[in-house]
C-alpha cells in the first residue's frame, strides 16, 4: 500500500451525545490543568513522531479489530472516525491526552480532563492513560440507547453504520456518512472488517444489548411494546434473538432468561418462551 498523506476534512463537526460537565473554568485554571496533564505525559509527548494516515491505520488496526470482535462496531468505522477526530494521531488531544475520538467529559466522568476550545470556550475533553483506553471508551460511548439499533447490523456493514451514526445524531455535518464511506473506500479499510455467523451474531447482540440495558437501567423497548399473549408464551421464529424478544415484550434480557430458567443465550426456532410475569 503506497504511503499517501491523508488530507483531513477539517470541517467535520462531531458532537457528543453524552451529557457534559456543566462547569465554568477560567483560562488560567484551564492552562494550569493542561500544563499538569502535559507534565504527566511528558515522556510520551517527547517521543511523539508524526504519523501519516497509513501509518496510523497500521498502528491501530489491531485495536479496532479487537473492538469489532467484542462489540460488533466495524473496524473500518472505528479507524475512519479515529482518522477524522485525531488528525491521524497528530492532533493535540491525541498527542497530549491520548484522546483519539474527541470524546468530551460527561457528568459521570471521573478521570483527568483536558481543556480546549471547541463548541464552547474551554470545552472539557477526557484524558486517557494510553490510546487503547480511548478506543475502548469509544466503543462504550456507542453503547447507548440512541445507538442501540446499530448493533443489530452485521459487523462488516460499514455503510449501514456510517448512515446510522448520522441518523442517530453522532454528527452535525449532513455529509458525515458519505465522508466516512469515502475514507473507508480510499484506504480500503473494509479489509479489516470480518463477517460473523448467525450464532455468533446472536451471541454478540445479546451480550452487547444486555450491557446497554444495564447502562440505562431498564430495557430498551420498541416504540410500541407488543401485548403479552394470554398464555404468556411466545414461539421463537427465524431471525429472533433474546434481545429482540425481550424488547418486544418490555423485558430485559436477564428478565427473559430468568423467566425461562436459561443458563445461556441459546434459543431455537419453534421454542416457546415465557414472556409475561
Secondary structure by P-SEA (a helix, b strand, c coil): cccccccccccbbbbbccccccccccaaaaaaaaaaaaaaaaaaaaabbbbcaaaaaaacaaaaaaaaaaccccaaaaaaaaaaaacccccccccccccccccccccccccbbbbbbccccbbbbbbbccaaaaaaaaaaaaccccccccccccccaaaaaaaaaaaaccccccaaaaaaaaaaaaacccccbbbbcaaaaaaaaaaaaaaaaaaaccccccccccccccccbbbbcccccaaaaaaaacccaaaaaaaaccccccccccbbbbccc
